[in-house]
Amino acid sequence: MINEHFRYAPGGGKLYAFNGIWPTLGRGVFIAPGARIIGDVEIGDKSSIWFNCVLRGDVNHIRVGKGSNIQDGTVVHVEGAGAPTLIGDDVLIGHSAMIHGTIIEDRGFVGLGAVTMDGCVIEGDGMVAAGALLSPGKRVRARELWVGRPAKKIRDLDDGALEGMMAGTIGYQQLAEKYLREYSA
Ligand SMILES: CC(C)(COP(=O)(O)OP(=O)(O)OC[C@H]1O[C@@H](n2cnc3c(N)ncnc32)[C@H](O)[C@@H]1OP(=O)(O)O)[C@@H](O)C(=O)NCCC(=O)NCCS
């Protein structure tokens, strides 16, 4: 059966149209098998969306910048009445996170299993720890570390922590290149 609602993306994941709008991908984007990208979603060059993620841009839009990674099983959605999800460049989002109506600026980091709710902002170089719950409207300022449920700021990040976050991001950019070569062959 020909399905007119989806197409395969580079890497084997699927793109779905919604409301007549297809997701758009930059150069060198890797969408892993099982990942589904729906509707008004734009993903910049060399970003990677890993196995079984869902990015659903239906009642608002989702933007992902360049060189960012969204790891396996993460769900990204939006809030229809005013909170799109905007993800910048070189952002790392760990496995099984839930990102809802949130802005994550360049080099922001969301730990595995974390939840970020409508209207939250994670400024550049800000970090939300693994398992944290960022309740609606919270702002993680540049270089802050927020931990726990509900999440609170516990300290500022030093240069070493920022280097570690960036190393993780670069590692994912390199891994995505390898997958893209192997899965597009
Ligand atoms: C928050 C984080 C940076 C803390 O790392 P750290 O400073 O090395 O912390 P430590 O391991 O020394 O732990 C210090 C204390 O904080 C607690 N703690 C550590 N991480 C925590 C977290 N995510 N949530 C709640 N408490 C945490 C520890 O249990 C410990 O408590 P204790 O002093 O009562 O024993 C780290 O745990 C984290 O969340 N990293 C993100 C990793 C990730 O999600 N990567 C994405 C996949 S690649």
The ligand as a MOL file (V3000), in Angstrom:
LIG
                    3D

  0  0  0     0  0            999 V3000
M  V30 BEGIN CTAB
M  V30 COUNTS 48 50 0 0 0
M  V30 BEGIN ATOM
M  V30 1 C 23.4720 16.4130 37.9550 0
M  V30 2 C 24.7890 15.7610 37.6220 0
M  V30 3 C 25.5740 16.6390 36.6520 0
M  V30 4 C 25.5230 15.6760 38.9680 0
M  V30 5 O 26.7630 15.1340 38.7770 0
M  V30 6 P 27.8650 15.2660 39.9690 0
M  V30 7 O 28.0960 16.6830 40.3190 0
M  V30 8 O 29.0230 14.4300 39.5320 0
M  V30 9 O 27.1100 14.6690 41.1930 0
M  V30 10 P 27.5560 13.4840 42.1380 0
M  V30 11 O 27.4700 12.1860 41.3920 0
M  V30 12 O 28.9060 13.8360 42.7450 0
M  V30 13 O 26.4460 13.5080 43.2290 0
M  V30 14 C 26.3340 14.5330 44.1920 0
M  V30 15 C 25.0120 14.3770 44.9400 0
M  V30 16 O 23.9240 14.7450 44.0670 0
M  V30 17 C 23.0560 13.6450 43.8780 0
M  V30 18 N 22.6820 13.6430 42.4560 0
M  V30 19 C 23.5120 13.4680 41.3950 0
M  V30 20 N 22.8290 13.5450 40.2530 0
M  V30 21 C 21.5400 13.7690 40.5860 0
M  V30 22 C 20.3690 13.9220 39.8290 0
M  V30 23 N 20.3910 13.8700 38.5110 0
M  V30 24 N 19.2050 14.1520 40.4950 0
M  V30 25 C 19.1720 14.2010 41.8570 0
M  V30 26 N 20.2770 14.0560 42.6140 0
M  V30 27 C 21.4470 13.8510 41.9960 0
M  V30 28 C 23.8680 12.4020 44.2420 0
M  V30 29 O 23.0440 11.3420 44.6630 0
M  V30 30 C 24.7230 12.9470 45.3590 0
M  V30 31 O 23.9430 13.0160 46.5430 0
M  V30 32 P 24.5850 12.7110 47.9940 0
M  V30 33 O 25.6530 13.7520 48.1720 0
M  V30 34 O 23.4280 12.8430 48.9280 0
M  V30 35 O 25.1600 11.3340 47.8890 0
M  V30 36 C 24.6170 14.3810 36.9920 0
M  V30 37 O 24.1330 13.4320 37.8990 0
M  V30 38 C 23.6600 14.3850 35.8080 0
M  V30 39 O 22.4370 14.4440 35.9190 0
M  V30 40 N 24.2470 14.2910 34.5970 0
M  V30 41 C 23.5060 14.2040 33.3450 0
M  V30 42 C 23.8830 12.9370 32.5870 0
M  V30 43 C 22.9290 12.7080 31.4280 0
M  V30 44 O 21.7260 12.7300 31.5920 0
M  V30 45 N 23.4720 12.5260 30.2430 0
M  V30 46 C 22.6540 12.3950 29.0370 0
M  V30 47 C 22.9090 11.1170 28.3040 0
M  V30 48 S 24.4130 11.2120 27.3660 0
M  V30 END ATOM
M  V30 BEGIN BOND
M  V30 1 1 1 2
M  V30 2 1 2 3
M  V30 3 1 2 4
M  V30 4 1 2 36
M  V30 5 1 4 5
M  V30 6 1 5 6
M  V30 7 2 6 7
M  V30 8 1 6 8
M  V30 9 1 6 9
M  V30 10 1 9 10
M  V30 11 2 10 11
M  V30 12 1 10 12
M  V30 13 1 10 13
M  V30 14 1 13 14
M  V30 15 1 14 15
M  V30 16 1 15 16
M  V30 17 1 15 30
M  V30 18 1 16 17
M  V30 19 1 17 18
M  V30 20 1 17 28
M  V30 21 1 18 19
M  V30 22 1 18 27
M  V30 23 2 19 20
M  V30 24 1 20 21
M  V30 25 1 21 22
M  V30 26 2 21 27
M  V30 27 1 22 23
M  V30 28 2 22 24
M  V30 29 1 24 25
M  V30 30 2 25 26
M  V30 31 1 26 27
M  V30 32 1 28 29
M  V30 33 1 28 30
M  V30 34 1 30 31
M  V30 35 1 31 32
M  V30 36 2 32 33
M  V30 37 1 32 34
M  V30 38 1 32 35
M  V30 39 1 36 37
M  V30 40 1 36 38
M  V30 41 2 38 39
M  V30 42 1 38 40
M  V30 43 1 40 41
M  V30 44 1 41 42
M  V30 45 1 42 43
M  V30 46 2 43 44
M  V30 47 1 43 45
M  V30 48 1 45 46
M  V30 49 1 46 47
M  V30 50 1 47 48
M  V30 END BOND
M  V30 END CTAB
M  END
